[in-house]
């Protein structure tokens, strides 16, 4: 799909191939499957502790264990826009792997993670306001009052923008209880 000037005029959007997540997930499943078959007594559910598993539910984690689809949480707050993180700069927080584009961004996040994590765990803010759980996309996002919000789609973002203050109140009331539904 060729980029248009409209795409380039959206500084808060980054495009990547939609199969990236699926291919990475399949590779992870194959690797874990190989480990499990080579070690029949191995319980992969115990790979991370129960506390980390509960905390991970509060973060929209992709099948490969990455928060934000591997994007650098700090870079969303930078005027140049979000960057994809690198495996060399990875941090385990809230039961998820957070990747950063630079060592400086990793240190910035470590110093104040709650400042940079997306609201509602990175799930779609609009769906949260409606009492539903939907995957948020690091490709459809906005920062409002210093807070990072993800949306499932541009349509969800537009609906959110229609009455943002009411949406925030509704989403705050639903979070994190919607995870138990």
MARDRENVO-841974 format. One record per atom (N, C-alpha, C, CB): residue in one letter; chain; atom name; x, y, z. Coordinates in nm, 3 decimals. Glycine has a CB too. Layout:
! MARDRENVO-841974
 aa ch at       x       y       z
  a  A CA       X       Y       Z
...
! end
This chain:
! MARDRENVO-841974
 aa ch at       x       y       z
  x  A  N   0.085  -0.117   0.000
  x  A CA   0.000   0.000   0.000
  x  A  C   0.089   0.123   0.000
  x  A CB  -0.096   0.000   0.121
  x  A  N   0.080   0.208  -0.102
  x  A CA   0.166   0.327  -0.108
  x  A  C   0.121   0.432  -0.007
  x  A CB   0.166   0.386  -0.250
  x  A  N   0.218   0.505   0.045
  x  A CA   0.189   0.615   0.137
  x  A  C   0.140   0.734   0.057
  x  A CB   0.313   0.652   0.221
  x  A  N   0.045   0.806   0.113
  x  A CA  -0.006   0.927   0.050
  x  A  C   0.035   1.046   0.135
  x  A CB  -0.160   0.921   0.031
  x  A  N   0.014   1.165   0.082
  x  A CA   0.045   1.284   0.161
  x  A  C  -0.045   1.292   0.282
  x  A CB   0.031   1.412   0.076
  x  A  N  -0.166   1.235   0.273
  x  A CA  -0.255   1.232   0.390
  x  A  C  -0.193   1.148   0.500
  x  A CB  -0.394   1.176   0.351
  x  A  N  -0.135   1.033   0.464
  x  A CA  -0.069   0.948   0.563
  x  A  C   0.047   1.022   0.627
  x  A CB  -0.019   0.818   0.498
  x  A  N   0.123   1.091   0.547
  x  A CA   0.241   1.160   0.599
  x  A  C   0.203   1.281   0.685
  x  A CB   0.330   1.205   0.485
  x  A  N   0.083   1.332   0.667
  x  A CA   0.038   1.447   0.746
  x  A  C  -0.012   1.406   0.883
  x  A CB  -0.072   1.522   0.671
  x  A  N  -0.016   1.278   0.912
  x  A CA  -0.062   1.229   1.041
  x  A  C   0.060   1.191   1.124
  x  A CB  -0.158   1.108   1.025
  x  A  N   0.117   1.283   1.199
  x  A CA   0.241   1.254   1.272
  x  A  C   0.223   1.152   1.383
  x  A CB   0.296   1.379   1.330
  x  A  N   0.100   1.125   1.426
  x  A CA   0.081   1.029   1.533
  x  A  C   0.046   0.890   1.481
  x  A CB  -0.027   1.077   1.626
  x  A  N   0.075   0.862   1.358
  x  A CA   0.048   0.731   1.300
  x  A  C   0.177   0.672   1.244
  x  A CB  -0.061   0.740   1.190
  x  A  N   0.195   0.543   1.263
  x  A CA   0.305   0.472   1.200
  x  A  C   0.246   0.347   1.137
  x  A CB   0.419   0.437   1.304
  x  A  N   0.292   0.314   1.019
  x  A CA   0.240   0.199   0.947
  x  A  C   0.340   0.085   0.951
  x  A CB   0.206   0.236   0.802
  x  A  N   0.292  -0.037   0.966
  x  A CA   0.376  -0.154   0.955
  x  A  C   0.292  -0.267   0.897
  x  A CB   0.438  -0.193   1.092
  x  A  N   0.357  -0.368   0.852
  x  A CA   0.286  -0.476   0.787
  x  A  C   0.200  -0.550   0.889
  x  A CB   0.385  -0.573   0.720
  x  A  N   0.070  -0.573   0.860
  x  A CA  -0.020  -0.634   0.957
  x  A  C   0.013  -0.778   0.991
  x  A CB  -0.159  -0.628   0.906
  x  A  N   0.093  -0.847   0.910
  x  A CA   0.128  -0.985   0.941
  x  A  C   0.241  -0.997   1.042
  x  A CB   0.166  -1.057   0.815
  x  A  N   0.305  -0.887   1.077
  x  A CA   0.420  -0.891   1.167
  x  A  C   0.385  -0.961   1.297
  x  A CB   0.470  -0.751   1.196
  x  A  N   0.274  -0.921   1.361
  x  A CA   0.236  -0.979   1.488
  x  A  C   0.208  -1.129   1.476
  x  A CB   0.116  -0.908   1.545
  x  A  N   0.135  -1.166   1.371
  x  A CA   0.099  -1.306   1.353
  x  A  C   0.220  -1.395   1.333
  x  A CB   0.006  -1.321   1.238
  x  A  N   0.312  -1.352   1.249
  x  A CA   0.433  -1.430   1.223
  x  A  C   0.516  -1.444   1.350
  x  A CB   0.518  -1.364   1.111
  x  A  N   0.532  -1.334   1.423
  x  A CA   0.608  -1.340   1.548
  x  A  C   0.541  -1.433   1.647
  x  A CB   0.623  -1.200   1.609
  x  A  N   0.409  -1.424   1.656
  x  A CA   0.335  -1.510   1.748
  x  A  C   0.352  -1.657   1.714
  x  A CB   0.188  -1.474   1.748
  x  A  N   0.343  -1.691   1.585
  x  A CA   0.361  -1.830   1.542
  x  A  C   0.500  -1.879   1.579
  x  A CB   0.338  -1.843   1.390
  x  A  N   0.601  -1.797   1.556
  x  A CA   0.738  -1.836   1.593
  x  A  C   0.750  -1.862   1.742
  x  A CB   0.837  -1.729   1.549
  x  A  N   0.688  -1.776   1.823
  x  A CA   0.693  -1.795   1.969
  x  A  C   0.623  -1.925   2.009
  x  A CB   0.628  -1.676   2.041
  x  A  N   0.506  -1.951   1.949
  x  A CA   0.433  -2.073   1.981
  x  A  C   0.515  -2.195   1.942
  x  A CB   0.297  -2.076   1.910
  x  A  N   0.578  -2.191   1.824
  x  A CA   0.661  -2.304   1.781
  x  A  C   0.778  -2.326   1.876
  x  A CB   0.712  -2.280   1.639
  x  A  N   0.842  -2.217   1.919
  x  A CA   0.955  -2.229   2.012
  x  A  C   0.909  -2.287   2.144
  x  A CB   1.021  -2.093   2.034
  x  A  N   0.798  -2.234   2.198
  x  A CA   0.747  -2.285   2.326
  x  A  C   0.702  -2.430   2.311
  x  A CB   0.632  -2.198   2.376
  x  A  N   0.641  -2.461   2.196
  x  A CA   0.601  -2.599   2.171
  x  A  C   0.720  -2.693   2.170
  x  A CB   0.526  -2.609   2.039
  x  A  N   0.829  -2.650   2.110
  x  A CA   0.951  -2.731   2.109
  x  A  C   1.008  -2.751   2.247
  x  A CB   1.055  -2.668   2.020
  x  A  N   1.007  -2.646   2.327
  x  A CA   1.056  -2.656   2.465
  x  A  C   0.967  -2.751   2.545
  x  A CB   1.059  -2.516   2.533
  x  A  N   0.835  -2.737   2.528
  x  A CA   0.742  -2.821   2.603
  x  A  C   0.753  -2.968   2.561
  x  A CB   0.599  -2.772   2.583
  x  A  N   0.769  -2.995   2.431
  x  A CA   0.777  -3.134   2.388
  x  A  C   0.909  -3.197   2.430
  x  A CB   0.760  -3.144   2.238
  x  A  N   1.015  -3.118   2.437
  x  A CA   1.144  -3.170   2.482
  x  A  C   1.146  -3.193   2.632
  x  A CB   1.256  -3.075   2.441
  x  A  N   1.057  -3.124   2.704
  x  A CA   1.047  -3.134   2.850
  x  A  C   0.902  -3.159   2.888
  x  A CB   1.102  -3.005   2.919
  x  A  N   0.853  -3.283   2.876
  x  A CA   0.711  -3.310   2.897
  x  A  C   0.659  -3.269   3.034
  x  A CB   0.685  -3.456   2.876
  x  A  N   0.743  -3.264   3.135
  x  A CA   0.698  -3.227   3.269
  x  A  C   0.695  -3.078   3.293
  x  A CB   0.785  -3.291   3.371
  x  A  N   0.737  -3.001   3.195
  x  A CA   0.748  -2.856   3.212
  x  A  C   0.611  -2.790   3.203
  x  A CB   0.843  -2.796   3.106
  x  A  N   0.576  -2.713   3.306
  x  A CA   0.450  -2.639   3.309
  x  A  C   0.479  -2.496   3.269
  x  A CB   0.382  -2.646   3.450
  x  A  N   0.446  -2.460   3.146
  x  A CA   0.477  -2.326   3.097
  x  A  C   0.394  -2.218   3.165
  x  A CB   0.455  -2.320   2.948
  x  A  N   0.281  -2.257   3.228
  x  A CA   0.202  -2.157   3.300
  x  A  C   0.280  -2.099   3.417
  x  A CB   0.071  -2.217   3.349
  x  A  N   0.377  -2.173   3.466
  x  A CA   0.458  -2.126   3.577
  x  A  C   0.578  -2.045   3.532
  x  A CB   0.504  -2.243   3.659
  x  A  N   0.584  -2.016   3.403
  x  A CA   0.698  -1.940   3.350
  x  A  C   0.713  -1.806   3.420
  x  A CB   0.682  -1.920   3.200
  x  A  N   0.599  -1.741   3.447
  x  A CA   0.602  -1.620   3.529
  x  A  C   0.515  -1.646   3.651
  x  A CB   0.555  -1.494   3.450
  x  A  N   0.543  -1.578   3.760
  x  A CA   0.470  -1.599   3.884
  x  A  C   0.324  -1.557   3.874
  x  A CB   0.536  -1.524   3.995
  x  A  N   0.243  -1.602   3.970
  x  A CA   0.100  -1.571   3.972
  x  A  C   0.077  -1.420   3.981
  x  A CB   0.031  -1.641   4.089
  x  A  N   0.158  -1.352   4.060
  x  A CA   0.143  -1.207   4.074
  x  A  C   0.169  -1.137   3.940
  x  A CB   0.239  -1.152   4.182
  x  A  N   0.271  -1.184   3.869
  x  A CA   0.302  -1.124   3.739
  x  A  C   0.192  -1.155   3.638
  x  A CB   0.437  -1.176   3.687
  x  A  N   0.133  -1.276   3.646
  x  A CA   0.024  -1.310   3.555
  x  A  C  -0.097  -1.221   3.578
  x  A CB  -0.015  -1.457   3.572
  x  A  N  -0.129  -1.192   3.705
  x  A CA  -0.241  -1.103   3.735
  x  A  C  -0.212  -0.962   3.686
  x  A CB  -0.270  -1.102   3.886
  x  A  N  -0.090  -0.915   3.709
  x  A CA  -0.053  -0.781   3.665
  x  A  C  -0.056  -0.771   3.514
  x  A CB   0.087  -0.743   3.718
  x  A  N  -0.018  -0.880   3.446
  x  A CA  -0.015  -0.878   3.299
  x  A  C  -0.153  -0.855   3.241
  x  A CB   0.043  -1.009   3.247
  x  A  N  -0.258  -0.898   3.310
  x  A CA  -0.393  -0.875   3.260
  x  A  C  -0.423  -0.726   3.252
  x  A CB  -0.495  -0.945   3.350
  x  A  N  -0.355  -0.646   3.334
  x  A CA  -0.378  -0.502   3.334
  x  A  C  -0.306  -0.433   3.218
  x  A CB  -0.332  -0.442   3.465
  x  A  N  -0.231  -0.509   3.141
  x  A CA  -0.159  -0.455   3.026
  x  A  C  -0.201  -0.536   2.904
  x  A CB  -0.003  -0.460   3.047
  x  A  N  -0.236  -0.470   2.797
  x  A CA  -0.272  -0.537   2.673
  x  A  C  -0.144  -0.595   2.612
  x  A CB  -0.343  -0.438   2.573
  x  A  N  -0.121  -0.722   2.638
  x  A CA   0.002  -0.789   2.597
  x  A  C  -0.025  -0.872   2.473
  x  A CB   0.059  -0.877   2.710
  x  A  N   0.059  -0.858   2.373
  x  A CA   0.047  -0.936   2.251
  x  A  C   0.092  -1.079   2.280
  x  A CB   0.130  -0.874   2.135
  x  A  N   0.062  -1.170   2.187
  x  A CA   0.092  -1.311   2.210
  x  A  C   0.240  -1.338   2.235
  x  A CB   0.047  -1.392   2.092
  x  A  N   0.328  -1.251   2.189
  x  A CA   0.470  -1.272   2.214
  x  A  C   0.515  -1.209   2.345
  x  A CB   0.552  -1.214   2.099
  x  A  N   0.420  -1.160   2.426
  x  A CA   0.453  -1.105   2.557
  x  A  C   0.491  -0.958   2.557
  x  A CB   0.563  -1.182   2.615
  x  A  N   0.482  -0.893   2.442
  x  A CA   0.522  -0.753   2.431
  x  A  C   0.407  -0.658   2.462
  x  A CB   0.576  -0.724   2.292
  x  A  N   0.434  -0.561   2.546
  x  A CA   0.339  -0.453   2.568
  x  A  C   0.348  -0.357   2.449
  x  A CB   0.368  -0.378   2.703
  x  A  N   0.239  -0.299   2.413
  x  A CA   0.231  -0.197   2.307
  x  A  C   0.277  -0.249   2.171
  x  A CB   0.315  -0.076   2.346
  x  A  N   0.270  -0.378   2.152
  x  A CA   0.312  -0.435   2.024
  x  A  C   0.459  -0.413   1.995
  x  A CB   0.231  -0.377   1.913
  x  A  N   0.538  -0.389   2.101
  x  A CA   0.681  -0.367   2.084
  x  A  C   0.720  -0.221   2.065
  x  A CB   0.730  -0.446   1.969
  x  A  N   0.622  -0.131   2.063
  x  A CA   0.654   0.012   2.049
  x  A  C   0.709   0.067   2.180
  x  A CB   0.529   0.091   2.006
  x  A  N   0.790   0.169   2.169
  x  A CA   0.854   0.238   2.280
  x  A  C   0.752   0.334   2.344
  x  A CB   0.981   0.316   2.233
  x  A  N   0.712   0.307   2.469
  x  A CA   0.610   0.388   2.537
  x  A  C   0.653   0.534   2.553
  x  A CB   0.579   0.329   2.673
  x  A  N   0.779   0.558   2.577
  x  A CA   0.828   0.694   2.597
  x  A  C   0.822   0.773   2.466
  x  A CB   0.973   0.693   2.652
  x  A  N   0.848   0.707   2.356
  x  A CA   0.855   0.777   2.227
  x  A  C   0.720   0.834   2.182
  x  A CB   0.906   0.684   2.121
  x  A  N   0.609   0.783   2.235
  x  A CA   0.479   0.841   2.201
  x  A  C   0.470   0.986   2.247
  x  A CB   0.365   0.758   2.264
  x  A  N   0.545   1.020   2.352
  x  A CA   0.542   1.155   2.408
  x  A  C   0.642   1.248   2.339
  x  A CB   0.571   1.149   2.557
  x  A  N   0.717   1.195   2.245
  x  A CA   0.816   1.274   2.173
  x  A  C   0.751   1.336   2.049
  x  A CB   0.939   1.186   2.133
  x  A  N   0.783   1.460   2.015
  x  A CA   0.722   1.524   1.898
  x  A  C   0.742   1.447   1.767
  x  A CB   0.778   1.662   1.882
  x  A  N   0.848   1.369   1.756
  x  A CA   0.871   1.295   1.632
  x  A  C   0.785   1.170   1.622
  x  A CB   1.017   1.256   1.621
  x  A  N   0.712   1.137   1.727
  x  A CA   0.620   1.024   1.722
  x  A  C   0.679   0.894   1.770
  x  A CB   0.570   1.006   1.584
  x  A  N   0.597   0.789   1.774
  x  A CA   0.641   0.662   1.831
  x  A  C   0.742   0.588   1.744
  x  A CB   0.522   0.574   1.854
  x  A  N   0.825   0.513   1.814
  x  A CA   0.927   0.430   1.751
  x  A  C   0.910   0.286   1.797
  x  A CB   1.069   0.482   1.783
  x  A  N   0.949   0.193   1.714
  x  A CA   0.949   0.053   1.753
  x  A  C   1.069   0.030   1.845
  x  A CB   0.954  -0.042   1.628
  x  A  N   1.045  -0.039   1.956
  x  A CA   1.152  -0.069   2.049
  x  A  C   1.244  -0.178   1.996
  x  A CB   1.095  -0.111   2.183
  x  A  N   1.358  -0.191   2.062
  x  A CA   1.458  -0.290   2.024
  x  A  C   1.475  -0.393   2.136
  x  A CB   1.594  -0.222   1.993
  x  A  N   1.497  -0.519   2.101
  x  A CA   1.517  -0.622   2.203
  x  A  C   1.631  -0.589   2.301
  x  A CB   1.544  -0.755   2.137
  x  A  N   1.730  -0.514   2.256
  x  A CA   1.843  -0.480   2.343
  x  A  C   1.801  -0.390   2.459
  x  A CB   1.952  -0.410   2.262
  x  A  N   1.688  -0.321   2.445
  x  A CA   1.640  -0.230   2.549
  x  A  C   1.503  -0.276   2.596
  x  A CB   1.634  -0.082   2.496
  x  A  N   1.501  -0.388   2.668
  x  A CA   1.377  -0.451   2.712
  x  A  C   1.370  -0.452   2.864
  x  A CB   1.365  -0.594   2.657
  x  A  N   1.251  -0.428   2.915
  x  A CA   1.226  -0.425   3.059
  x  A  C   1.101  -0.506   3.089
  x  A CB   1.211  -0.278   3.110
  x  A  N   1.105  -0.587   3.196
  x  A CA   0.986  -0.659   3.240
  x  A  C   0.916  -0.571   3.343
  x  A CB   1.021  -0.801   3.300
  x  A  N   0.791  -0.535   3.316
  x  A CA   0.713  -0.453   3.409
  x  A  C   0.566  -0.492   3.397
  x  A CB   0.732  -0.300   3.381
  x  A  N   0.500  -0.512   3.509
  x  A CA   0.360  -0.555   3.513
  x  A  C   0.340  -0.684   3.434
  x  A CB   0.269  -0.445   3.458
  x  A  N   0.436  -0.773   3.439
  x  A CA   0.423  -0.902   3.373
  x  A  C   0.435  -0.898   3.222
  x  A CB   0.295  -0.961   3.409
  x  A  N   0.478  -0.787   3.167
  x  A CA   0.492  -0.774   3.022
  x  A  C   0.632  -0.726   2.987
  x  A CB   0.385  -0.677   2.965
  x  A  N   0.672  -0.752   2.864
  x  A CA   0.800  -0.703   2.814
  x  A  C   0.778  -0.571   2.743
  x  A CB   0.867  -0.807   2.718
  x  A  N   0.845  -0.468   2.791
  x  A CA   0.836  -0.334   2.733
  x  A  C   0.967  -0.307   2.661
  x  A CB   0.808  -0.224   2.842
  x  A  N   0.960  -0.274   2.534
  x  A CA   1.081  -0.247   2.457
  x  A  C   1.093  -0.098   2.428
  x  A CB   1.080  -0.327   2.325
  x  A  N   1.217  -0.052   2.417
  x  A CA   1.246   0.089   2.397
  x  A  C   1.344   0.106   2.283
  x  A CB   1.300   0.153   2.526
  x  A  N   1.336   0.219   2.217
  x  A CA   1.422   0.247   2.102
  x  A  C   1.563   0.284   2.145
  x  A CB   1.364   0.359   2.018
  x  A  N   1.577   0.337   2.266
  x  A CA   1.708   0.380   2.316
  x  A  C   1.723   0.344   2.464
  x  A CB   1.728   0.531   2.296
  x  A  N   1.847   0.338   2.509
  x  A CA   1.874   0.315   2.651
  x  A  C   1.821   0.431   2.734
  x  A CB   2.026   0.297   2.676
  x  A  N   1.828   0.552   2.681
  x  A CA   1.777   0.670   2.753
  x  A  C   1.626   0.659   2.776
  x  A CB   1.810   0.799   2.675
  x  A  N   1.552   0.611   2.676
  x  A CA   1.408   0.596   2.693
  x  A  C   1.375   0.488   2.795
  x  A CB   1.342   0.562   2.559
  x  A  N   1.453   0.380   2.796
  x  A CA   1.433   0.275   2.896
  x  A  C   1.452   0.333   3.036
  x  A CB   1.531   0.157   2.872
  x  A  N   1.558   0.410   3.057
  x  A CA   1.584   0.471   3.188
  x  A  C   1.474   0.570   3.226
  x  A CB   1.721   0.542   3.188
  x  A  N   1.426   0.645   3.130
  x  A CA   1.317   0.740   3.155
  x  A  C   1.193   0.666   3.201
  x  A CB   1.287   0.822   3.028
  x  A  N   1.161   0.555   3.135
  x  A CA   1.044   0.476   3.172
  x  A  C   1.062   0.415   3.310
  x  A CB   1.019   0.365   3.068
  x  A  N   1.180   0.360   3.336
  x  A CA   1.207   0.299   3.468
  x  A  C   1.186   0.400   3.580
  x  A CB   1.350   0.245   3.473
  x  A  N   1.223   0.525   3.557
  x  A CA   1.212   0.628   3.660
  x  A  C   1.067   0.666   3.688
  x  A CB   1.291   0.751   3.618
  x  A  N   0.980   0.652   3.590
  x  A CA   0.841   0.695   3.607
  x  A  C   0.748   0.620   3.511
  x  A CB   0.828   0.847   3.584
  x  A  N   0.733   0.488   3.529
  x  A CA   0.655   0.409   3.432
  x  A  C   0.509   0.451   3.421
  x  A CB   0.662   0.265   3.469
  x  A  N   0.448   0.489   3.530
  x  A CA   0.306   0.526   3.526
  x  A  C   0.282   0.652   3.441
  x  A CB   0.253   0.548   3.668
  x  A  N   0.383   0.733   3.427
  x  A CA   0.371   0.854   3.344
  x  A  C   0.362   0.817   3.195
  x  A CB   0.492   0.947   3.368
  x  A  N   0.424   0.706   3.158
  x  A CA   0.435   0.670   3.016
  x  A  C   0.346   0.555   2.974
  x  A CB   0.576   0.637   2.984
  x  A  N   0.297   0.475   3.067
  x  A CA   0.211   0.364   3.027
  x  A  C   0.079   0.419   2.973
  x  A CB   0.186   0.267   3.147
  x  A  N   0.018   0.350   2.877
  x  A CA  -0.109   0.398   2.825
  x  A  C  -0.221   0.377   2.927
  x  A CB  -0.144   0.327   2.693
  x  A  N  -0.320   0.465   2.924
  x  A CA  -0.436   0.450   3.010
  x  A  C  -0.507   0.320   2.973
  x  A CB  -0.532   0.571   2.997
  x  A  N  -0.573   0.263   3.070
  x  A CA  -0.654   0.142   3.052
  x  A  C  -0.572   0.026   2.996
  x  A CB  -0.772   0.171   2.961
  x  A  N  -0.444   0.021   3.034
  x  A CA  -0.358  -0.090   2.998
  x  A  C  -0.326  -0.102   2.850
  x  A CB  -0.420  -0.214   3.042
  x  A  N  -0.360  -0.001   2.773
  x  A CA  -0.337  -0.009   2.629
  x  A  C  -0.454  -0.069   2.553
  x  A CB  -0.213  -0.089   2.601
  x  A  N  -0.562  -0.102   2.625
  x  A CA  -0.684  -0.147   2.558
  x  A  C  -0.751  -0.023   2.497
  x  A CB  -0.780  -0.222   2.657
  x  A  N  -0.846  -0.045   2.409
  x  A CA  -0.915   0.065   2.341
  x  A  C  -0.992   0.150   2.442
  x  A CB  -1.011   0.010   2.233
  x  A  N  -0.958   0.278   2.448
  x  A CA  -1.022   0.369   2.544
  x  A  C  -1.171   0.385   2.514
  x  A CB  -0.952   0.506   2.541
  x  A  N  -1.208   0.390   2.387
  x  A CA  -1.350   0.405   2.352
  x  A  C  -1.429   0.283   2.397
  x  A CB  -1.366   0.426   2.200
  x  A  N  -1.379   0.163   2.367
  x  A CA  -1.448   0.041   2.409
  x  A  C  -1.460   0.037   2.562
  x  A CB  -1.374  -0.085   2.357
  x  A  N  -1.355   0.080   2.631
  x  A CA  -1.357   0.082   2.777
  x  A  C  -1.469   0.173   2.825
  x  A CB  -1.220   0.130   2.833
  x  A  N  -1.487   0.288   2.761
  x  A CA  -1.594   0.381   2.799
  x  A  C  -1.731   0.319   2.780
  x  A CB  -1.584   0.510   2.718
  x  A  N  -1.741   0.224   2.690
  x  A CA  -1.867   0.154   2.665
  x  A  C  -1.878   0.026   2.749
  x  A CB  -1.880   0.120   2.517
  x  A  N  -1.781   0.004   2.838
  x  A CA  -1.785  -0.113   2.926
  x  A  C  -1.742  -0.242   2.858
  x  A CB  -1.922  -0.130   2.980
  x  A  N  -1.671  -0.229   2.747
  x  A CA  -1.625  -0.347   2.672
  x  A  C  -1.473  -0.348   2.666
  x  A CB  -1.685  -0.348   2.528
  x  A  N  -1.420  -0.462   2.636
  x  A CA  -1.276  -0.477   2.622
  x  A  C  -1.244  -0.501   2.475
  x  A CB  -1.222  -0.594   2.711
  x  A  N  -1.159  -0.418   2.419
  x  A CA  -1.115  -0.435   2.281
  x  A  C  -0.967  -0.400   2.275
  x  A CB  -1.199  -0.345   2.181
  x  A  N  -0.897  -0.467   2.188
  x  A CA  -0.754  -0.442   2.175
  x  A  C  -0.730  -0.300   2.124
  x  A CB  -0.689  -0.544   2.079
  x  A  N  -0.640  -0.230   2.190
  x  A CA  -0.598  -0.099   2.143
  x  A  C  -0.482  -0.116   2.046
  x  A CB  -0.558  -0.006   2.260
  x  A  N  -0.466  -0.022   1.958
  x  A CA  -0.359  -0.029   1.859
  x  A  C  -0.259   0.083   1.880
  x  A CB  -0.416  -0.024   1.717
  x  A  N  -0.129   0.050   1.882
  x  A CA  -0.030   0.157   1.891
  x  A  C  -0.024   0.242   1.764
  x  A CB   0.107   0.097   1.919
  x  A  N  -0.104   0.207   1.665
  x  A CA  -0.109   0.285   1.541
  x  A  C  -0.221   0.389   1.545
  x  A CB  -0.128   0.193   1.422
  x  A  N  -0.312   0.376   1.641
  x  A CA  -0.423   0.470   1.654
  x  A  C  -0.423   0.516   1.799
  x  A CB  -0.562   0.405   1.614
  x  A  N  -0.369   0.633   1.821
  x  A CA  -0.345   0.679   1.958
  x  A  C  -0.353   0.831   1.966
  x  A CB  -0.208   0.631   2.008
  x  A  N  -0.356   0.880   2.089
  x  A CA  -0.350   1.024   2.112
  x  A  C  -0.300   1.047   2.254
  x  A CB  -0.489   1.092   2.088
  x  A  N  -0.245   1.164   2.275
  x  A CA  -0.204   1.205   2.409
  x  A  C  -0.290   1.325   2.446
  x  A CB  -0.050   1.240   2.415
  x  A  N  -0.356   1.313   2.559
  x  A CA  -0.442   1.420   2.608
  x  A  C  -0.407   1.444   2.755
  x  A CB  -0.593   1.384   2.591
  x  A  N  -0.375   1.566   2.789
  x  A CA  -0.335   1.602   2.926
  x  A  C  -0.222   1.513   2.976
  x  A CB  -0.455   1.593   3.021
  x  A  N  -0.127   1.482   2.888
  x  A CA  -0.011   1.402   2.925
  x  A  C  -0.038   1.253   2.934
  x  A CB   0.041   1.449   3.054
  x  A  N  -0.160   1.209   2.906
  x  A CA  -0.197   1.068   2.914
  x  A  C  -0.206   1.008   2.774
  x  A CB  -0.332   1.051   2.988
  x  A  N  -0.152   0.887   2.760
  x  A CA  -0.153   0.816   2.633
  x  A  C  -0.277   0.726   2.625
  x  A CB  -0.024   0.732   2.615
  x  A  N  -0.354   0.740   2.519
  x  A CA  -0.473   0.659   2.496
  x  A  C  -0.456   0.585   2.364
  x  A CB  -0.602   0.747   2.494
  x  A  N  -0.495   0.457   2.363
  x  A CA  -0.496   0.377   2.241
  x  A  C  -0.641   0.353   2.201
  x  A CB  -0.421   0.242   2.261
  x  A  N  -0.661   0.331   2.071
  x  A CA  -0.793   0.304   2.017
  x  A  C  -0.784   0.185   1.923
  x  A CB  -0.851   0.428   1.944
  x  A  N  -0.895   0.115   1.909
  x  A CA  -0.900  -0.001   1.820
  x  A  C  -0.893   0.041   1.674
  x  A CB  -1.028  -0.081   1.846
  x  A  N  -0.949   0.158   1.645
  x  A CA  -0.954   0.205   1.506
  x  A  C  -0.967   0.357   1.504
  x  A CB  -1.073   0.139   1.429
  x  A  N  -0.953   0.414   1.386
  x  A CA  -0.972   0.558   1.373
  x  A  C  -1.117   0.597   1.402
  x  A CB  -0.932   0.605   1.232
  x  A  N  -1.210   0.509   1.369
  x  A CA  -1.352   0.535   1.400
  x  A  C  -1.372   0.543   1.550
  x  A CB  -1.443   0.426   1.339
  x  A  N  -1.313   0.451   1.625
  x  A CA  -1.325   0.454   1.772
  x  A  C  -1.265   0.583   1.828
  x  A CB  -1.255   0.331   1.835
  x  A  N  -1.154   0.625   1.771
  x  A CA  -1.091   0.751   1.815
  x  A  C  -1.184   0.870   1.787
  x  A CB  -0.955   0.771   1.746
  x  A  N  -1.247   0.872   1.671
  x  A CA  -1.337   0.982   1.636
  x  A  C  -1.459   0.984   1.728
  x  A CB  -1.383   0.969   1.489
  x  A  N  -1.513   0.867   1.760
  x  A CA  -1.627   0.861   1.852
  x  A  C  -1.586   0.909   1.992
  x  A CB  -1.682   0.717   1.860
  x  A  N  -1.466   0.874   2.034
  x  A CA  -1.412   0.920   2.162
  x  A  C  -1.402   1.073   2.164
  x  A CB  -1.273   0.857   2.189
  x  A  N  -1.353   1.129   2.055
  x  A CA  -1.334   1.273   2.046
  x  A  C  -1.466   1.350   2.053
  x  A CB  -1.263   1.308   1.917
  x  A  N  -1.577   1.284   2.018
  x  A CA  -1.707   1.350   2.019
  x  A  C  -1.747   1.403   2.156
  x  A CB  -1.812   1.255   1.972
  x  A  N  -1.711   1.332   2.262
  x  A CA  -1.742   1.377   2.399
  x  A  C  -1.636   1.320   2.492
  x  A CB  -1.886   1.331   2.444
  x  A  N  -1.515   1.366   2.473
  x  A CA  -1.399   1.308   2.541
  x  A  C  -1.410   1.310   2.694
  x  A CB  -1.276   1.381   2.500
  x  A  N  -1.456   1.419   2.753
  x  A CA  -1.460   1.425   2.900
  x  A  C  -1.557   1.321   2.956
  x  A CB  -1.501   1.566   2.946
  x  A  N  -1.672   1.302   2.892
  x  A CA  -1.767   1.199   2.937
  x  A  C  -1.709   1.060   2.912
  x  A CB  -1.902   1.214   2.863
  x  A  N  -1.640   1.042   2.800
  x  A CA  -1.579   0.913   2.769
  x  A  C  -1.475   0.876   2.876
  x  A CB  -1.514   0.917   2.630
  x  A  N  -1.394   0.973   2.917
  x  A CA  -1.292   0.946   3.018
  x  A  C  -1.358   0.905   3.149
  x  A CB  -1.202   1.071   3.040
  x  A  N  -1.465   0.974   3.189
  x  A CA  -1.536   0.937   3.312
  x  A  C  -1.591   0.795   3.304
  x  A CB  -1.651   1.036   3.339
  x  A  N  -1.654   0.762   3.192
  x  A CA  -1.711   0.628   3.175
  x  A  C  -1.603   0.521   3.173
  x  A CB  -1.792   0.621   3.046
  x  A  N  -1.494   0.547   3.104
  x  A CA  -1.384   0.450   3.097
  x  A  C  -1.320   0.431   3.234
  x  A CB  -1.278   0.495   2.994
  x  A  N  -1.300   0.541   3.308
  x  A CA  -1.245   0.531   3.443
  x  A  C  -1.334   0.445   3.533
  x  A CB  -1.228   0.671   3.505
  x  A  N  -1.466   0.459   3.518
  x  A CA  -1.560   0.381   3.599
  x  A  C  -1.555   0.232   3.563
  x  A CB  -1.703   0.434   3.580
  x  A  N  -1.530   0.202   3.437
  x  A CA  -1.527   0.062   3.391
  x  A  C  -1.395  -0.008   3.422
  x  A CB  -1.553   0.056   3.243
  x  A  N  -1.287   0.067   3.432
  x  A CA  -1.152   0.011   3.447
  x  A  C  -1.117  -0.009   3.593
  x  A CB  -1.049   0.100   3.381
  x  A  N  -1.056  -0.121   3.631
  x  A CA  -1.023  -0.242   3.555
  x  A  C  -1.129  -0.350   3.564
  x  A CB  -0.891  -0.297   3.602
  x  A  N  -1.247  -0.317   3.621
  x  A CA  -1.353  -0.416   3.638
  x  A  C  -1.392  -0.488   3.510
  x  A CB  -1.472  -0.352   3.695
  x  A  N  -1.380  -0.422   3.397
  x  A CA  -1.417  -0.482   3.269
  x  A  C  -1.333  -0.607   3.241
  x  A CB  -1.401  -0.381   3.156
  x  A  N  -1.217  -0.619   3.301
  x  A CA  -1.133  -0.737   3.281
  x  A  C  -1.196  -0.862   3.341
  x  A CB  -0.994  -0.715   3.342
  x  A  N  -1.285  -0.846   3.439
  x  A CA  -1.347  -0.961   3.506
  x  A  C  -1.471  -1.010   3.434
  x  A CB  -1.382  -0.925   3.648
  x  A  N  -1.519  -0.940   3.332
  x  A CA  -1.642  -0.980   3.261
  x  A  C  -1.619  -1.102   3.177
  x  A CB  -1.692  -0.867   3.172
! end
